Amino acid sequence: MSPEKTHNLLVNTPALPNIPWEDRPGRSDTVMWRSAHNPIIPHDLIPSSNSIFNSAVVPYQGKFAGVFRCDNKVRVQQLHVGHSADGIHWQLNNERIHWQAENGKVAEISEFMYSYDPRVLWLEDRYYVTWCNGYHGPTIGMGYTHDFETFTQLENAFLPFNRNGVLFPRKINGQYAMLSRPSDNGHTPFGDIYYSESPDLEYWGRHRFVMGPLFGWQATKIGAGPIPIETSEGWLLIYHGVLTSCNGFTYSFGAALLDLEQPWKVLYRSAPYILAPQMEYERNGDVPNVAFPCAALMDGNSGKLALYYGAADTVVCLAYGYVQEIVNWVKENAIPEKYLNFKG
Ligand code: BMA
């Protein structure tokens, strides 16, 4: 399929002419393809890091900025700021983000324990960050920045235990909206994606089940990846899925289309994965066999999509695709409706 001949389905997405991009290699027949420069961020880019992986980036002032998961040499998970002119070569602060309490409001819950797997988005008038925040176990931390220098922490969105909190990029039916994945305090062997609403980004409720694990690459647990992408066919949700093999967990990713006004309704969900750990840098590292997406850049003109994913809990990688091709692929490879409630 030639991308020039397909309609660009993106909605509410500005042009991003300087999106990082490499054309599909001639030999590739997959819907997304890896960067030839992978891993784009090595595990030791900054002196303090043991590993740099599951990280989130956004366009910022004509360039790019992001929040990066850097596990330090004590092996505490931390968030660090990064900047890049081209989205491929990054400079990261060696010091972690220190969150400020808004008017002292959240000071009593903001004592640092650990922070990981950030997502970042532009919402209304600022950049919001959600992450897995240590507060008597993992839960969804929230905060914002205007300039990637000063960061203000808000109330945690949910009770522990929860991971993979991912905000939608606009209000839906007048409410802020977030996906999350209730979990346990360890290497959770289960996990469904839920939808929650909030009038003010502080009080969350009206929780709705979206989808749970099924079979194959997504048999054990699933979790939302990048910020959902608004298309005329529905919210394109790229999500990770976990298979339990004799040798432990394998993290791959696929995609689903969610209803635009009722995003807890799944329209289509891909049976095959989009990308599974198959390259050396995805199969070998601190945690082998992990491909974990946390961010996507899109060009509203061309429909190009650049996806950032962590590999083997060690490095940051890039993969590319066209939104319109991914949407078509999800529909063409969708799990038949009769299997969508399968519990295996
Ligand atoms: C999950 C999260 C991710 C990590 C993955 C594989 O539970 O902690 O940060 O990439 O495990 O270790």
Residues whose N, C-alpha, C, O or C-beta is under 5 A from the ligand:
A	BS01	BMA	D117 V287 V290 F292 D313
